Amino acid sequence: MNRKTAFREFPEIRTKRLILRQPTMKDAEWYFGYFSRPEIVWGGGQPGPKDMKAAREEFREYLTDLYRTRRGFRWIITLKGEGKPIGTLGFYKWAPSASFQAEMGYDLMKEHWGKGIMTEAMNAVIDFGFEKMKLNRIEVYIMPRNKRSIRLVKRLGLKREGLLRQRYFDEFGNFADDILFSMLKSDWEEVRRPRRPKTG
Ligand SMILES: CC(C)(COP(=O)(O)OP(=O)(O)OC[C@H]1O[C@@H](n2cnc3c(N)ncnc32)[C@H](O)[C@@H]1OP(=O)(O)O)[C@@H](O)C(=O)NCCC(=O)NCCS
């Protein structure tokens, strides 16, 4: 697949309640406040940006440049009819040498937890990954303490592969374990099958 021609335009995604849109540098200010919130720092295991300059740099690297270089996609989550960012999600580590697989990351403002918003967004983005990016495997790494995130990926049908000891860091820079979850294209076909409209 030629990534540049296949995704000439950033792919906006609409679901029942949400519009998943392209990030722009105008969102960097929101990102600064949001990525400094304790629950987001805790979930991702990353300290928030220390100032606005650092926030802009991070935003460029992890959000806008990801698509520009076609190493992945990160969408800004908005509620239909509102337009303000409430979270982000997407694929990264989509390497040309292993374009059949990518990792997913996601986060949501705390006031929107518990309503199924991320489940709705992830379902749509997972469909995009298998259908449009032609992935065969999606990976998610979660720290064992993040029970909410574990419930989310299990609800979506990802499978636990195992515990990776001290694979990464927590927000204080200490080595921390990760649990690896994955979904294969064949799993997705299995999970999706009952939801497809019957033909014939
Ligand atoms: C991980 C995170 C996105 C999960 O958020 P969430 O609100 O639990 O997930 P959803 O938006 O899919 O909502 C699911 C919850 O809403 C409930 N719900 C209500 N209506 C629902 C619906 N229509 N569909 C599905 N679930 C619904 C579910 O029962 C579930 O609650 P439960 O887990 O207590 O049973 C959020 O905790 C977060 O942003 N954490 C910080 C960042 C982070 O940890 N990122 C992941 C790093 S690995």
The ligand as a Gaussian input file, in Angstrom:
#p B3LYP/6-31G(d) Opt

LIG

0 1
 C       -8.856000       4.203000      29.747000
 C      -10.068000       5.113000      29.648000
 C      -10.155000       5.734000      28.277000
 C      -11.319000       4.266000      29.929000
 O      -12.446000       5.118000      30.035000
 P      -13.894000       4.504000      30.318000
 O      -14.838000       5.630000      30.493000
 O      -13.799000       3.470000      31.379000
 O      -14.232000       3.700000      28.980000
 P      -15.529000       3.904000      28.082000
 O      -15.618000       5.345000      27.675000
 O      -15.514000       2.904000      27.025000
 O      -16.717000       3.622000      29.115000
 C      -16.902000       2.316000      29.626000
 C      -17.611000       2.415000      30.951000
 O      -18.861000       3.065000      30.739000
 C      -19.942000       2.148000      30.990000
 N      -20.900000       2.372000      29.884000
 C      -21.989000       3.175000      29.973000
 N      -22.610000       3.231000      28.789000
 C      -21.916000       2.440000      27.942000
 C      -22.087000       2.089000      26.570000
 N      -23.078000       2.593000      25.839000
 N      -21.160000       1.271000      25.990000
 C      -20.146000       0.764000      26.702000
 N      -19.940000       1.055000      28.011000
 C      -20.820000       1.896000      28.629000
 C      -19.321000       0.770000      31.020000
 O      -20.030000      -0.097000      31.879000
 C      -17.925000       1.062000      31.529000
 O      -17.895000       1.225000      32.917000
 P      -17.187000       0.091000      33.843000
 O      -15.806000      -0.155000      33.259000
 O      -17.137000       0.723000      35.176000
 O      -18.058000      -1.096000      33.730000
 C       -9.985000       6.247000      30.731000
 O       -9.995000       5.673000      32.009000
 C       -8.742000       7.130000      30.603000
 O       -8.663000       8.010000      29.743000
 N       -7.727000       6.897000      31.484000
 C       -6.519000       7.736000      31.486000
 C       -5.632000       7.483000      30.301000
 C       -5.314000       6.024000      30.142000
 O       -5.225000       5.288000      31.118000
 N       -5.131000       5.594000      28.907000
 C       -4.855000       4.200000      28.603000
 C       -3.441000       3.882000      28.795000
 S       -3.156000       2.144000      28.554000

